[in-house]
Amino acid sequence: MHAMQYELTLPASYDMGIIRDRVARRGHLLDDWDGLGLKAYLVRERGLRGSPVNQYAPFYLWNTVDGMNAFLWGGGFQGVSDDFGRPSARQWTGLAYEEGDGSHARFAVRRRQPVPDERPLADAVADAVGEVGRLAARDGALFAAAAVDTSRWELVHFSLWEQDAPEADGDVFEVLHLSAPGRDRLPRGRRW
């Protein structure tokens, strides 16, 4: 499993209806993308749910590197680059994934944090895996995942929720659409 996200931070006066319309028109295009576990089309709006910015920030969990590369180099990513300029696409190696009992994705929470220097890596990663299980077990959670960027030693926790007050710490996003052609094939549990 591989995680990926790019963020398009937009002007404070930007009409977020443009992004909502874009996702309504184009979101379905990845509903059957080979190698994609899921893509959550995420927005946050300045002044709502603690957000300081207007932002479009899709989050991906990939089943295969080939699928991710086909998206990046084979045309899927080109539409974003053409319309907004080429954003930096952050990537993390998957640590853990667990399903919850929720059924409809309305909100997402993303928390990025450094891997603590003062702790052995095995302990820090074990804590991240444990957090995935705790989040996925909460009422209304669809799933939870954790991944790590070893070039920055940064952990990312990502979870989807039914309710607008998710039981997780981090940046809260509204989910406009969920493409999940390979969600059932995302490997459960820790990834080593």
Secondary structure, DSSP 8 states (H G I E B T S, - for coil): -EEEE--EEE-TT--THHHHHHHHHHGGGGTT-TTEEEEEEEEE-TTSTT-SSEEE--EEEES-HHHHHHHHHSSTTHHHHHHH-----EEEEEEEEEE-S--S--EEEEEEEE--TTS-HHHHHHHHHHHHHHHHTSTTEEEEEEEEETTTTEEEEEEEESSSS-SS-SEEEEEEEEE-TTGGGS--EE--
